[in-house]
Amino acid sequence: QSKKKGLSFEEKRARMMEIFFETKDVFQLKDLEKIAPKEKGITSMSVKEILQSLVDDGMVDTDRIGTSNYFWAFPSKALHARKRKLEELESQFAESSQKKEALQKSIEKSKIGREDTAERAALLEELATLRQKKEQLKAEIDKYRECDPDVVEEMRQTNQVAKEAANRWTDNIFSIKSWAKRKFGFEESRIDKGFGIPEDLDYID
């Protein structure tokens, strides 16, 4: 029996997002490096790269608390980020199509009463480049349109759950601060400063 084909980069990204949406929790990198291979078939060595690409695209949020980085994804934000990216790609695609059409007309015009010229050759080369770019943009647009409707619906419905997850994390921070004050007699401002906790940290209404 042939070996199972590995996951593509986009499949890994989609499965990484599933971890956030299904658990509605906050993770450190080391947590995801353990969970992703076991539950989603993503190799632990590729977790960091996949996670960074999602952060770069605004799909996953990250923040540093003390010496650790934490990652989370709110479904509503991921949906808006995907929508903005799709709109941006469609705009680029439309612009590329218009330029291609203008070049095509220029080439047709240059054919009238002329043999092949350097100008026509340059136009044809630019047209070929634009065709390639147009195909690349179309492929990327299709990729962003391939969002499962069930996933989108899940993202809409879990807004409240995501908010509860954020509040649960806030509650954990307050609990740790309270324990540190009792255990070590630290002042709250000292704890906030030492662990990079914002002074206005509060629950989401």
GUZA-409888 format. One record per residue: residue number from 0; residue in three letters; x, y, z of N, C-alpha, C in turn. Coordinates in steps of 0.001 Angstrom, whole numbers, always signed. Example, Ala and Ser with C-alpha at 12.3 -4.5 7.8 and 13.67 -1.06 7.14 Angstrom:
2
(0 'Ala' (+13190 -5690 +7800) (+12300 -4500 +7800) (+13200 -3300 +7800))
(1 'Ser' (+12850 -2250 +7080) (+13670 -1060 +7140) (+12900 +30 +7870))
//
This chain:
205
(0 'Gln' (+849 -1198 +0) (+0 +0 +0) (+887 +1252 +0))
(1 'Ser' (+560 +2204 -867) (+1385 +3407 -999) (+1276 +4272 +245))
(2 'Lys' (+2375 +4976 +479) (+2410 +5849 +1655) (+1463 +7023 +1467))
(3 'Lys' (+777 +7408 +2525) (-186 +8509 +2458) (+524 +9828 +2143))
(4 'Lys' (-24 +10554 +1199) (+555 +11835 +794) (+491 +12836 +1955))
(5 'Gly' (+1585 +13590 +2113) (+1638 +14574 +3191) (+672 +15725 +2965))
(6 'Leu' (+390 +16467 +4031) (-527 +17605 +3942) (+143 +18770 +3236))
(7 'Ser' (-640 +19506 +2437) (-116 +20712 +1810) (-37 +21820 +2861))
(8 'Phe' (+655 +22910 +2509) (+804 +24036 +3435) (-559 +24592 +3832))
(9 'Glu' (-1460 +24747 +2837) (-2785 +25300 +3121) (-3628 +24355 +3965))
(10 'Glu' (-3478 +23050 +3737) (-4212 +22079 +4564) (-3739 +22150 +6022))
(11 'Lys' (-2444 +22335 +6193) (-1913 +22465 +7557) (-2459 +23724 +8231))
(12 'Arg' (-2517 +24834 +7466) (-3061 +26087 +8011) (-4512 +25893 +8443))
(13 'Ala' (-5306 +25231 +7583) (-6723 +25007 +7890) (-6882 +24149 +9140))
(14 'Arg' (-6066 +23119 +9252) (-6167 +22232 +10418) (-5700 +22916 +11698))
(15 'Met' (-4707 +23802 +11562) (-4252 +24562 +12735) (-5375 +25457 +13249))
(16 'Met' (-6111 +26099 +12312) (-7235 +26942 +12707) (-8315 +26109 +13393))
(17 'Glu' (-8494 +24866 +12955) (-9494 +23989 +13573) (-9189 +23776 +15060))
(18 'Ile' (-7897 +23682 +15385) (-7519 +23483 +16798) (-8041 +24642 +17643))
(19 'Phe' (-7844 +25870 +17152) (-8299 +27048 +17900) (-9824 +27096 +17981))
(20 'Phe' (-10495 +26838 +16846) (-11955 +26966 +16802) (-12646 +25865 +17611))
(21 'Glu' (-12083 +24664 +17592) (-12714 +23542 +18284) (-12508 +23612 +19798))
(22 'Thr' (-11348 +24116 +20230) (-11058 +24158 +21675) (-11455 +25482 +22328))
(23 'Lys' (-11499 +26565 +21496) (-11772 +27912 +22030) (-10834 +28230 +23199))
(24 'Asp' (-9546 +27932 +23004) (-8603 +28102 +24103) (-7372 +28890 +23642))
(25 'Val' (-6497 +29181 +24593) (-5254 +29919 +24346) (-4091 +28951 +24537))
(26 'Phe' (-3091 +29012 +23641) (-2008 +28042 +23669) (-639 +28709 +23615))
(27 'Gln' (+358 +27984 +24123) (+1743 +28321 +23868) (+2219 +27451 +22711))
(28 'Leu' (+3347 +27836 +22103) (+3880 +27084 +20963) (+4114 +25620 +21341))
(29 'Lys' (+4666 +25392 +22520) (+4980 +24015 +22932) (+3710 +23161 +23048))
(30 'Asp' (+2588 +23807 +23417) (+1316 +23076 +23503) (+886 +22609 +22118))
(31 'Leu' (+969 +23549 +21150) (+536 +23244 +19784) (+1448 +22209 +19130))
(32 'Glu' (+2733 +22226 +19496) (+3664 +21249 +18928) (+3348 +19830 +19417))
(33 'Lys' (+2628 +19725 +20532) (+2204 +18411 +21023) (+833 +18030 +20465))
(34 'Ile' (-83 +19010 +20415) (-1462 +18741 +19994) (-1570 +18505 +18492))
(35 'Ala' (-916 +19373 +17689) (-1079 +19338 +16234) (-724 +17990 +15602))
(36 'Pro' (+421 +17363 +15966) (+736 +16069 +15348) (-267 +14976 +15724))
(37 'Lys' (-679 +14990 +16981) (-1552 +13930 +17478) (-2976 +14040 +16939))
(38 'Glu' (-3524 +15270 +16920) (-4929 +15439 +16569) (-5170 +15861 +15118))
(39 'Lys' (-4160 +16507 +14496) (-4394 +17040 +13151) (-3384 +16555 +12117))
(40 'Gly' (-2437 +15708 +12526) (-1486 +15165 +11556) (-486 +16168 +11032))
(41 'Ile' (-268 +17264 +11780) (+716 +18280 +11392) (+2020 +17967 +12121))
(42 'Thr' (+3106 +17829 +11382) (+4386 +17513 +12029) (+4788 +18632 +12980))
(43 'Ser' (+5345 +18255 +14110) (+5694 +19241 +15140) (+6707 +20262 +14627))
(44 'Met' (+7591 +19835 +13699) (+8626 +20734 +13178) (+8044 +21849 +12308))
(45 'Ser' (+6847 +21618 +11742) (+6254 +22632 +10864) (+5258 +23536 +11596))
(46 'Val' (+4972 +23225 +12861) (+3974 +23993 +13622) (+4345 +25470 +13708))
(47 'Lys' (+5600 +25771 +14025) (+6024 +27161 +14200) (+5847 +27956 +12913))
(48 'Glu' (+6235 +27363 +11779) (+6117 +28046 +10479) (+4646 +28299 +10125))
(49 'Ile' (+3817 +27278 +10330) (+2388 +27406 +10035) (+1762 +28484 +10919))
(50 'Leu' (+2091 +28446 +12198) (+1535 +29401 +13157) (+1933 +30826 +12787))
(51 'Gln' (+3214 +31022 +12408) (+3693 +32366 +12053) (+2980 +32885 +10805))
(52 'Ser' (+2706 +32006 +9840) (+2011 +32442 +8625) (+592 +32894 +8943))
(53 'Leu' (-55 +32227 +9901) (-1411 +32599 +10310) (-1401 +33914 +11090))
(54 'Val' (-367 +34119 +11897) (-208 +35387 +12621) (+15 +36523 +11621))
(55 'Asp' (+884 +36281 +10620) (+1186 +37295 +9603) (-58 +37693 +8822))
(56 'Asp' (-973 +36737 +8605) (-2202 +37011 +7854) (-3325 +37546 +8735))
(57 'Gly' (-3054 +37730 +10040) (-4075 +38253 +10938) (-5132 +37238 +11327))
(58 'Met' (-4893 +35953 +11041) (-5871 +34913 +11379) (-5737 +34480 +12846))
(59 'Val' (-4513 +34571 +13367) (-4245 +34175 +14756) (-3621 +35363 +15491))
(60 'Asp' (-4069 +35616 +16708) (-3512 +36683 +17547) (-2433 +36107 +18448))
(61 'Thr' (-1482 +36949 +18822) (-432 +36505 +19740) (-67 +37647 +20676))
(62 'Asp' (+361 +37300 +21885) (+806 +38310 +22848) (+1810 +37661 +23792))
(63 'Arg' (+2678 +38471 +24319) (+3696 +37986 +25254) (+3278 +38334 +26680))
(64 'Ile' (+3243 +37347 +27535) (+2930 +37547 +28945) (+4098 +36976 +29735))
(65 'Gly' (+4821 +37853 +30421) (+6029 +37418 +31111) (+7070 +36991 +30098))
(66 'Thr' (+7520 +35749 +30178) (+8539 +35239 +29251) (+7932 +34324 +28189))
(67 'Ser' (+6624 +34204 +28169) (+5981 +33263 +27249) (+5089 +33974 +26234))
(68 'Asn' (+5044 +33415 +25014) (+4134 +33893 +23964) (+2892 +33012 +23947))
(69 'Tyr' (+1737 +33642 +23862) (+469 +32921 +23810) (-238 +33209 +22486))
(70 'Phe' (-974 +32220 +21987) (-1658 +32323 +20699) (-3131 +31956 +20851))
(71 'Trp' (-3990 +32684 +20152) (-5414 +32383 +20158) (-6035 +32916 +18866))
(72 'Ala' (-7242 +32449 +18565) (-7936 +32902 +17352) (-9421 +33019 +17642))
(73 'Phe' (-9958 +34217 +17484) (-11385 +34421 +17625) (-12024 +34217 +16254))
(74 'Pro' (-13015 +33332 +16146) (-13612 +33020 +14843) (-14077 +34243 +14064))
(75 'Ser' (-14692 +35211 +14741) (-15212 +36380 +14027) (-14084 +37162 +13373))
(76 'Lys' (-12939 +37287 +14056) (-11811 +38021 +13482) (-11234 +37276 +12287))
(77 'Ala' (-11149 +35948 +12402) (-10623 +35146 +11295) (-11502 +35296 +10055))
(78 'Leu' (-12812 +35350 +10268) (-13743 +35509 +9142) (-13525 +36859 +8470))
(79 'His' (-13377 +37925 +9269) (-13176 +39262 +8698) (-11824 +39340 +7984))
(80 'Ala' (-10800 +38702 +8538) (-9473 +38725 +7913) (-9513 +38030 +6560))
(81 'Arg' (-10210 +36899 +6499) (-10354 +36170 +5235) (-11124 +37013 +4216))
(82 'Lys' (-12164 +37704 +4684) (-12964 +38536 +3787) (-12135 +39689 +3222))
(83 'Arg' (-11321 +40337 +4093) (-10461 +41434 +3623) (-9442 +40942 +2614))
(84 'Lys' (-8850 +39779 +2872) (-7854 +39218 +1958) (-8492 +38905 +613))
(85 'Leu' (-9691 +38342 +640) (-10393 +38009 -595) (-10695 +39268 -1407))
(86 'Glu' (-11147 +40327 -720) (-11441 +41587 -1411) (-10180 +42181 -2030))
(87 'Glu' (-9065 +42087 -1299) (-7790 +42604 -1805) (-7352 +41844 -3053))
(88 'Leu' (-7471 +40504 -3015) (-7076 +39691 -4158) (-7968 +39944 -5364))
(89 'Glu' (-9274 +40107 -5120) (-10196 +40367 -6224) (-9901 +41715 -6876))
(90 'Ser' (-9487 +42697 -6074) (-9123 +44006 -6606) (-7881 +43899 -7486))
(91 'Gln' (-6882 +43146 -7004) (-5664 +42938 -7790) (-5971 +42195 -9082))
(92 'Phe' (-6859 +41235 -8993) (-7238 +40436 -10160) (-7912 +41314 -11213))
(93 'Ala' (-8818 +42196 -10766) (-9520 +43090 -11691) (-8537 +44044 -12370))
(94 'Glu' (-7600 +44569 -11586) (-6593 +45490 -12135) (-5720 +44775 -13167))
(95 'Ser' (-5327 +43540 -12856) (-4504 +42759 -13782) (-5267 +42461 -15071))
(96 'Ser' (-6554 +42153 -14938) (-7375 +41854 -16118) (-7495 +43078 -17028))
(97 'Gln' (-7684 +44253 -16424) (-7797 +45489 -17212) (-6504 +45784 -17963))
(98 'Lys' (-5371 +45602 -17280) (-4082 +45871 -17912) (-3830 +44881 -19042))
(99 'Lys' (-4209 +43638 -18818) (-4038 +42612 -19841) (-4855 +42949 -21081))
(100 'Glu' (-6092 +43392 -20857) (-6968 +43745 -21980) (-6393 +44917 -22775))
(101 'Ala' (-5856 +45915 -22062) (-5261 +47079 -22735) (-4043 +46664 -23556))
(102 'Leu' (-3239 +45765 -23008) (-2069 +45288 -23726) (-2469 +44486 -24962))
(103 'Gln' (-3498 +43687 -24822) (-3987 +42887 -25944) (-4396 +43795 -27102))
(104 'Lys' (-5058 +44904 -26771) (-5477 +45862 -27805) (-4263 +46515 -28467))
(105 'Ser' (-3249 +46836 -27634) (-2030 +47441 -28170) (-1326 +46491 -29131))
(106 'Ile' (-1319 +45210 -28784) (-678 +44204 -29647) (-1426 +44082 -30970))
(107 'Glu' (-2757 +44026 -30883) (-3567 +43922 -32105) (-3332 +45132 -33004))
(108 'Lys' (-3227 +46295 -32380) (-2999 +47527 -33145) (-1627 +47518 -33806))
(109 'Ser' (-645 +46968 -33099) (+717 +46957 -33637) (+866 +46002 -34818))
(110 'Lys' (-84 +45077 -34976) (-23 +44124 -36089) (-384 +44760 -37429))
(111 'Ile' (-1180 +45821 -37349) (-1722 +46421 -38572) (-608 +47053 -39397))
(112 'Gly' (-388 +46512 -40604) (+588 +47066 -41539) (+2027 +46953 -41079))
(113 'Arg' (+2333 +46041 -40149) (+3700 +45937 -39672) (+4141 +44489 -39581))
(114 'Glu' (+5432 +44307 -39716) (+6027 +43019 -39390) (+6288 +43023 -37881))
(115 'Asp' (+6815 +41912 -37396) (+7169 +41860 -35967) (+8171 +42952 -35625))
(116 'Thr' (+7931 +43666 -34551) (+8826 +44736 -34117) (+9282 +44475 -32688))
(117 'Ala' (+10316 +45214 -32284) (+10807 +45079 -30901) (+9729 +45493 -29913))
(118 'Glu' (+8941 +46526 -30307) (+7868 +47006 -29435) (+6818 +45922 -29238))
(119 'Arg' (+6463 +45263 -30353) (+5451 +44207 -30280) (+5976 +43031 -29453))
(120 'Ala' (+7246 +42697 -29636) (+7848 +41603 -28871) (+7834 +41912 -27373))
(121 'Ala' (+8119 +43182 -27036) (+8114 +43589 -25624) (+6709 +43516 -25047))
(122 'Leu' (+5719 +43932 -25859) (+4327 +43881 -25413) (+3890 +42434 -25189))
(123 'Leu' (+4302 +41555 -26108) (+3930 +40141 -25962) (+4555 +39537 -24707))
(124 'Glu' (+5792 +39934 -24416) (+6463 +39431 -23221) (+5755 +39922 -21957))
(125 'Glu' (+5341 +41188 -21960) (+4625 +41735 -20802) (+3261 +41074 -20647))
(126 'Leu' (+2624 +40794 -21793) (+1323 +40126 -21752) (+1454 +38731 -21145))
(127 'Ala' (+2516 +38009 -21531) (+2724 +36664 -20992) (+2930 +36724 -19479))
(128 'Thr' (+3678 +37743 -19026) (+3915 +37920 -17589) (+2608 +38201 -16857))
(129 'Leu' (+1773 +39060 -17457) (+484 +39392 -16841) (-446 +38190 -16806))
(130 'Arg' (-406 +37386 -17851) (-1243 +36183 -17861) (-853 +35252 -16715))
(131 'Gln' (+457 +35134 -16512) (+940 +34284 -15422) (+502 +34841 -14067))
(132 'Lys' (+638 +36171 -13898) (+237 +36792 -12638) (-1266 +36637 -12421))
(133 'Lys' (-2032 +36776 -13516) (-3490 +36644 -13411) (-3871 +35249 -12948))
(134 'Glu' (-3182 +34230 -13491) (-3473 +32860 -13093) (-3112 +32629 -11624))
(135 'Gln' (-1994 +33223 -11194) (-1592 +33083 -9791) (-2623 +33725 -8865))
(136 'Leu' (-3085 +34922 -9243) (-4098 +35609 -8427) (-5402 +34822 -8401))
(137 'Lys' (-5770 +34259 -9556) (-7016 +33481 -9632) (-6925 +32263 -8712))
(138 'Ala' (-5752 +31610 -8722) (-5565 +30438 -7865) (-5671 +30822 -6396))
(139 'Glu' (-5107 +31980 -6030) (-5153 +32412 -4631) (-6567 +32808 -4232))
(140 'Ile' (-7298 +33448 -5156) (-8695 +33805 -4888) (-9519 +32541 -4655))
(141 'Asp' (-9310 +31541 -5521) (-10040 +30276 -5369) (-9749 +29638 -4020))
(142 'Lys' (-8476 +29767 -3589) (-8078 +29191 -2299) (-8881 +29822 -1166))
(143 'Tyr' (-9055 +31146 -1222) (-9782 +31841 -151) (-11290 +31635 -261))
(144 'Arg' (-11747 +31252 -1453) (-13179 +30987 -1611) (-13541 +29577 -1174))
(145 'Glu' (-12529 +28748 -1005) (-12778 +27356 -652) (-13024 +27170 +838))
(146 'Cys' (-13587 +28160 +1455) (-13890 +28057 +2882) (-15194 +27294 +3046))
(147 'Asp' (-15135 +26208 +3747) (-16306 +25370 +3960) (-17438 +26179 +4611))
(148 'Pro' (-18642 +26197 +3992) (-19767 +26944 +4586) (-20058 +26536 +6023))
(149 'Asp' (-19842 +25254 +6317) (-20077 +24790 +7691) (-19095 +25427 +8657))
(150 'Val' (-17847 +25631 +8183) (-16839 +26272 +9022) (-17209 +27727 +9269))
(151 'Val' (-17674 +28404 +8187) (-18078 +29804 +8325) (-19222 +29927 +9329))
(152 'Glu' (-20195 +29024 +9206) (-21336 +29065 +10112) (-20877 +28818 +11555))
(153 'Glu' (-19944 +27885 +11690) (-19400 +27587 +13019) (-18699 +28820 +13588))
(154 'Met' (-17976 +29535 +12710) (-17265 +30737 +13150) (-18244 +31793 +13647))
(155 'Arg' (-19373 +31915 +12951) (-20363 +32910 +13368) (-20998 +32529 +14702))
(156 'Gln' (-21282 +31252 +14852) (-21998 +30808 +16042) (-21120 +30776 +17293))
(157 'Thr' (-19806 +30676 +17107) (-18925 +30535 +18264) (-18385 +31863 +18773))
(158 'Asn' (-18915 +32962 +18287) (-18484 +34275 +18761) (-18610 +34371 +20280))
(159 'Gln' (-19764 +33952 +20782) (-20031 +34025 +22207) (-19086 +33108 +22980))
(160 'Val' (-18863 +31924 +22412) (-17970 +30973 +23070) (-16551 +31519 +23117))
(161 'Ala' (-16146 +32194 +22018) (-14804 +32779 +21971) (-14659 +33861 +23035))
(162 'Lys' (-15721 +34646 +23208) (-15687 +35698 +24218) (-15562 +35081 +25614))
(163 'Glu' (-16270 +33993 +25825) (-16196 +33302 +27115) (-14797 +32743 +27353))
(164 'Ala' (-14166 +32264 +26273) (-12802 +31738 +26398) (-11849 +32853 +26808))
(165 'Ala' (-12029 +34039 +26205) (-11174 +35185 +26547) (-11385 +35576 +28012))
(166 'Asn' (-12645 +35578 +28442) (-12939 +35926 +29833) (-12408 +34873 +30800))
(167 'Arg' (-12420 +33609 +30347) (-11877 +32543 +31194) (-10375 +32738 +31389))
(168 'Trp' (-9704 +33134 +30313) (-8270 +33401 +30399) (-8005 +34600 +31322))
(169 'Thr' (-8836 +35631 +31198) (-8708 +36804 +32070) (-8909 +36396 +33529))
(170 'Asp' (-9886 +35529 +33755) (-10154 +35047 +35111) (-8953 +34288 +35666))
(171 'Asn' (-8299 +33500 +34807) (-7101 +32762 +35231) (-5992 +33715 +35661))
(172 'Ile' (-5824 +34796 +34872) (-4787 +35778 +35197) (-5078 +36426 +36548))
(173 'Phe' (-6360 +36815 +36766) (-6735 +37423 +38042) (-6483 +36450 +39210))
(174 'Ser' (-6764 +35169 +38977) (-6569 +34169 +40026) (-5098 +34032 +40379))
(175 'Ile' (-4241 +34019 +39339) (-2795 +33904 +39568) (-2281 +35135 +40313))
(176 'Lys' (-2779 +36317 +39900) (-2364 +37541 +40585) (-2764 +37507 +42063))
(177 'Ser' (-3969 +37049 +42333) (-4455 +36974 +43710) (-3601 +36015 +44536))
(178 'Trp' (-3255 +34866 +43916) (-2421 +33876 +44607) (-1037 +34451 +44903))
(179 'Ala' (-464 +35170 +43911) (+881 +35748 +44087) (+884 +36799 +45193))
(180 'Lys' (-206 +37577 +45285) (-285 +38601 +46338) (-344 +37942 +47723))
(181 'Arg' (-1115 +36855 +47827) (-1243 +36169 +49116) (+53 +35433 +49483))
(182 'Lys' (+639 +34770 +48487) (+1789 +33909 +48729) (+3057 +34699 +48999))
(183 'Phe' (+3281 +35747 +48218) (+4546 +36462 +48299) (+4412 +37898 +48800))
(184 'Gly' (+3185 +38368 +48968) (+2971 +39725 +49434) (+3321 +40777 +48393))
(185 'Phe' (+3282 +40388 +47108) (+3597 +41341 +46044) (+2464 +42353 +45883))
(186 'Glu' (+2835 +43578 +45511) (+1826 +44570 +45152) (+1326 +44269 +43740))
(187 'Glu' (+65 +44619 +43511) (-535 +44311 +42203) (+215 +44986 +41062))
(188 'Ser' (+642 +46230 +41264) (+1355 +46961 +40209) (+2671 +46275 +39871))
(189 'Arg' (+3298 +45692 +40900) (+4574 +44991 +40679) (+4351 +43718 +39857))
(190 'Ile' (+3264 +43027 +40135) (+2930 +41814 +39379) (+2643 +42175 +37920))
(191 'Asp' (+1833 +43217 +37726) (+1490 +43647 +36362) (+2739 +43990 +35568))
(192 'Lys' (+3637 +44739 +36209) (+4853 +45172 +35519) (+5764 +43986 +35228))
(193 'Gly' (+5905 +43098 +36181) (+6801 +41962 +36031) (+6367 +40990 +34955))
(194 'Phe' (+5047 +40840 +34769) (+4539 +39875 +33798) (+3929 +40527 +32556))
(195 'Gly' (+4099 +41840 +32430) (+3602 +42526 +31232) (+2093 +42513 +31122))
(196 'Ile' (+1400 +42552 +32252) (-68 +42524 +32242) (-578 +43975 +32194))
(197 'Pro' (-1433 +44310 +31229) (-1956 +45679 +31145) (-2713 +46065 +32405))
(198 'Glu' (-2576 +47318 +32839) (-3263 +47770 +34045) (-4778 +47773 +33868))
(199 'Asp' (-5228 +47966 +32611) (-6676 +48037 +32360) (-7263 +46676 +31931))
(200 'Leu' (-6521 +45576 +32199) (-7038 +44254 +31851) (-8380 +44021 +32527))
(201 'Asp' (-9381 +43616 +31763) (-10714 +43387 +32334) (-11469 +42402 +31463))
(202 'Tyr' (-12602 +41949 +31968) (-13436 +41013 +31219) (-14076 +41701 +30021))
(203 'Ile' (-14385 +40911 +28984) (-15072 +41432 +27793) (-16577 +41371 +28049))
(204 'Asp' (-17249 +42522 +27859) (-18693 +42546 +28068) (-19418 +41875 +26911))
//
